């Protein structure tokens, strides 16, 4: 990707992704498309712990590292972490991918079930396929938005789903970099765009719609190489009729940049 300009929509790990692009000779164009807003209700967490002590959950599903760390941060502040750990010791702990895995292991939590790559809801449900869920209480650590596919599938199998919201996704307060990205795409100054979260796509197009630029954005994205981190992000792009140029395996930043470098070098 030497001398190619790569747009990066990632926020939290945007600098890390930019450094990886730079190591391959590319020029990172950082336009964060997603803000993670803390949304922790400490009173709700305290009530949840009490309810789980009275009526334990059979399964606890951890979907993200950010949310897992936020949950433990809340129980630390409430002095309830030991109770949470005791509850998890009696629960089937399910993780969606490596980030919640790392967050749980930092707290010495036993992990019973790990979803396979590419770590989507489909793999979580496949990992639970053999479990009897009728009447089971299932705690779901919610990510930045609702996951109706997971909730509905669990409920259809007779489970009681208890969601734990800890943060929410939003457009960044400063949308100037995204507008500058649209301008650069108009001028054909971008060679590739990396998408690492489906919400980035929805936010980018929501802003473009507000500005009356959605159709132009779609057309411009289809003129460059769009690199998606995995199936969920790819599905979001396809909803806006944007062609996905590549999707790495495994769905991680390193393989994403390596695949991007190979594709642009060709």
Residue, then its C-alpha position, 0 to 999 in steps of 0.5 A: x500500500x506504499x503511497x496509498x491513502x487509507x481512510x480509517x473509521x476506527x475510533x478507539x484503536x484508530x491510532x494503532x490502525x494508523x500506525x500499522x498502515x504507516x508501517x506498510x508505507x501507507x498514508x492513514x486518513x483518520x476519520x472516526x465514525x463512532x463514539x462509545x458513550x458510557x451508559x452505566x446505571x450503577x443502581x441497575x447493576x446493584x439490583x441485578x447482582x441481588x436478583x442473580x443471588x436470589x435467582x442465578x442465571x444459567x448462562x452469561x454471554x460477554x460480547x465485548x471487551x469494553x462492556x466487560x471491563x465497564x461491568x467490572x468497573x461498576x462492580x468495583x465502584x459498588x464493592x460488589x466484584x467478589x459477589x459478581x465473581x462468585x455468581x460467574x463461578x456458578x454460571x456457564x460463561x460464554x464469550x463472543x471473541x478474544x476481547x471479552x476473553x482477555x477482559x475476563x481472564x484479567x479477572x481470573x474468570x473461568x470461560x466455558x464456551x468460546x464462539x468460533x471465528x469470525x465471532x458473530x452472533x451466529x457463532x455464539x448461537x451455534x456454540x449454544x446449540x446443544x444447551x437446553x434453554x427452556x426456562x433458563x435465565x441468560x445474562x447478556x452483556x450488551x454492546x453499543x446497540x441492541x442485538x435483536x438477532x441474539x435476543x430473539x433467538x434465545x427467547x425463541x428457545x425458551x430463555x429469559x434474557x436479561x440485558x446489561x447495557x454498559x455503553x452506547x454507540x453514537x456519532x462523534x461530537x466532532x464530525x468534521x473529519x468525516x466531512x473531510x473524508x467525503x470531500x477527499x472521496x469526491x476528489x478521488x484522493x482516497x485509495x481504500x477505506x477500512x471498516x471495523x464496526x458496522x455502526x461506523x457504516x450506519x453513522x457515516x451514512x446517517x451523516x451523509x444523509x443529513x448533508x444530502x450526500x448519501x448517493x454520492x458517498x455510495x458511488x465514491x465508496x464503490x470506486x475505492x477498495x473497501x476493507x471490512x473487518x468481518x461479516x457484521x460490518x460487511x452486512x452493513x455495507x451491503x445494506x447501503x449497496x457498497x461493495x466489500x473488497x476484502x474481509x480478512x481471516x481472522x477478523x483482526x486489525x493485523x490480518x486486515x492491514x496485511x490483506x489490504x497491503x496485498x490487495x493494493x500491491x497487486 
